[in-house]
């Protein structure tokens, strides 16, 4: 097998739920050795969340945990055990990168703050991801990803203008923050290679996520305009919507950005007379009469399946796409072509899918391996990676450190 | 942090954020624009509500810190210049339709003949190969095909997207990851590589547990408005309050114990806990799956009535004191005025001299203990071809006469 991009990079992962674990999963899939540190007394919440394999609950049976923990070694350490610190010191000395997303101050209380880690390993790169950052009056706020949805404005910006905001089903910042985290760590690794210096990275999920809303923030700063939720409308395209099609709750997105696309769109519909109406002749006119426009578009789409609408539009050069369910994502031919879902053998629940990534590297392919069972690699990590003797491992085991 | 690295940025709106990320991290990012300017410049709204090629807010937001040169790749001279520049670059980012650069003789393989160290990211709606590779798509199409739209919104209306383009930012972030993975690999192998980024797959990566819900339970995730189903129980996430909305999740069991006790105590202090204080003896052992949905709704009614007595600001302040994970549903103006962001000096004012104004930007996407590693917006977005002289004359050594000639031929 060809060399992996991050071969030789060593990561200790104290993080849990999604925002932190997705960072280290990305690194692991591209070749870093990632050791996820868990404990029996404080289980990762995704280990105890539905859905479970065969509907039977269990810490190694949840489908949520594998979402963000591919390609990691799993060990359990009771960090509060008096003998744990010597073991943790070996982990830190071994590592290039430490990632955590506990509440502010938790790592310091465990004696694992950045200053302490730096004493053990002067070149260490440490990343902390909290909701509101390590400093400031709200730094101690302990919350969940959905709190970031609300703070950033994303919650308010999702839904219909005449109804309550609905927010996103999943905590959307959990799919933004980790990618910034990976960018930060890869940049820090390169900086360290050139300068010999490690660093501490303080990620505020609130701040990081604000970057993807930058145009709205600048529009407020410049024009004092406060963006509102707009259903599916766009200021620079019309039609721009999700239209009901034939079938039960089946929909197709259609978007028309340019004059060429509008002409093509009209031809696909068979150029009914309304498409020649002056009020729909320009983007400005279509935006002004968008309610009526959308009704007319839907009178056409309702006669076809979303597959049919997409094919007809795309053949004519109009951007359109089926509104796919989670089931349909598994059946998507394009994702299949990209090997997006990778079948792996999980140590307890057998064959499962792990997701790959939205990038395909021509040389440094990802190698997606299964998420670990709780404590699955205690012995392997202790003896093969950290170099403990069998005797030392048994001593730690007997003392209850690996719990 | 990325000061040694040069990026040539050929993207339109689909990939423009990638170069911004690299520029904030210190890389030199040169946006190559058509002589009439990048089409992303004309995405509304506009600075001071006045349309113009340098005024599009989307452009200003995501091109700040870059340089700009103009170059027409559809001319032979333009292609020659591009090849010379590619020889000096570490990264190229592009978002043309698959095959377009190859048709100009500027595909990844061609560029690496002179610069094998080059890493190039190509951002498209669906990817460089595969059955949908020639399909067109913007944010809404990628979000729909990526599964995020179907389960967002309310059951009695059409599915919705987040009301601002997301797929472009998502794909741009993954492209940045790919380029940096390529950079890391290059330090060992000396060779660059090509990164194929799919906007659709980028949106699939936002689904998290919805995929195992199908894989493990054969459950199709439905739109549920302000309600969230967790562990088989549907509870409310978004609540109206006086003059706005707050975000707070009604949880039972171990995860919810502390916050529920605190919440009921707070309501009790204001005489509004109703039956909540007597009906639940121990929140830690409360298994919501064993409580009837009607009962859960009746508790939510009590809590909802309490929230309606207070503004989102009042609720947030008190929740902070009581360690309850409740947050206001901010609007953009609330974000701009947020005390926490201000205390951390999040905002940065960038002078826009040509428009006679300055513009406030989101600042660092992380803070580093090494001050020079903290990303920041370095300067305003470039004017069209602002750095032509610097690059073409200063670096490539073209004479004024040659520049004029290229200009006449429509190359720059």
Interface residues (C-beta under 8 A of the other chain):
Chain A: X3 X5 X6 X7 X18 X26 X30 X45 X46 X49 X50 X51 X52 X53 X54 X55 X62 X63 X64 X66 X67 X68 X114 X132 X133 X134 X135 X136 X137 X138 X139 X141 X142 X143 X144 X146 X147 X149 X150 X151 X152 X153 X154 X155 X156 X157 X158 X159 X160 X163 X164 X165 X166 X167 X168 X169 X170 X172 X174 X175 X176 X179 X180 X181 X182 X183 X184 X186 X187 X188 X189 X190 X191 X193 X194 X197 X199 X200 X201 X202 X203 X204 X206 X207 X208 X210 X211 X212 X213 X214 X215 X216 X217 X218 X219 X220 X221 X222 X223 X225 X226 X227 X228 X229 X230 X231 X232 X233 X234 X235 X236 X237 X240 X241 X242 X243 X244 X251 X252 X253 X255 X257 X310 X314 X317 X318 X319 X320 X321 X322 X323 X324 X325 X326 X327 X328 X329 X330 X332 X333 X334 X335 X337 X338 X340 X352 X353 X355 X357 X358 X359 X360 X361 X362 X363 X364
Chain B: X1 X2 X4 X17 X21 X25 X43 X44 X45 X47 X48 X49 X57 X58 X60 X61 X62 X108 X121 X125 X126 X127 X128 X129 X130 X131 X132 X133 X134 X135 X136 X137 X138 X139 X140 X141 X142 X143 X144 X145 X146 X147 X148 X149 X150 X151 X152 X153 X154 X157 X158 X159 X160 X161 X162 X163 X164 X165 X166 X169 X170 X171 X173 X174 X175 X176 X177 X178 X180 X181 X182 X183 X184 X185 X187 X188 X189 X191 X193 X194 X195 X196 X197 X198 X199 X200 X201 X202 X204 X205 X206 X207 X208 X209 X210 X211 X212 X213 X214 X215 X216 X217 X218 X219 X220 X221 X223 X224 X225 X226 X228 X230 X231 X232 X237 X238 X240 X245 X246 X247 X249 X255 X320 X323 X325 X326 X327 X328 X329 X330 X331 X332 X333 X334 X335 X336 X338 X339 X340 X341 X343 X344 X346 X357 X359 X360 X361 X362 X363 X364 X365 X366 X367 X368 X369 X370 X373
